[in-house]
Amino acid sequence: MSKFNIFLDSSALIAGAISETGAAHVLLQLGESEDILLTISEMVLVESERSIAKKSPRNLNDLRKLIKTAKLRIVNDPSKKEVEANLYLIEDPNDVPILLAAMKAKVDYLATHNRKHFLDDPKVAEKAGLKIGTPGDVLAWIRENLARE
């Protein structure tokens, strides 16, 4: 069986770094133990570091350490041309590079807490050909798939 490949957007990565009890943190632990493959994009890394530096600077080194220990695979951002050609995928143009990076990485699931742009619009997942949900949804999906084996 191949490992589940989960893409974390910045909201999921930050949640996992800040809270030691949430589903996002469990995903990071599963990445650390190499039970799943976790993927982020360069943009997710930059957004996460910028947000942590602004909101909780004391946690910035923890985030950087977590990125290494959770063995996150960092993929390239899509080109500006690719982003412009795919603006139809999601309402917020700032989220297009995240969605495209997940699509290009051929992940099984995109984990996010972004309700407004990703979770509350089922057409985004449909257009992208991805499963999109909260970190809790991802854990439930992993459990369900493991039970089938």
Disulfide bonds with the S-S distance in Angstrom:
none
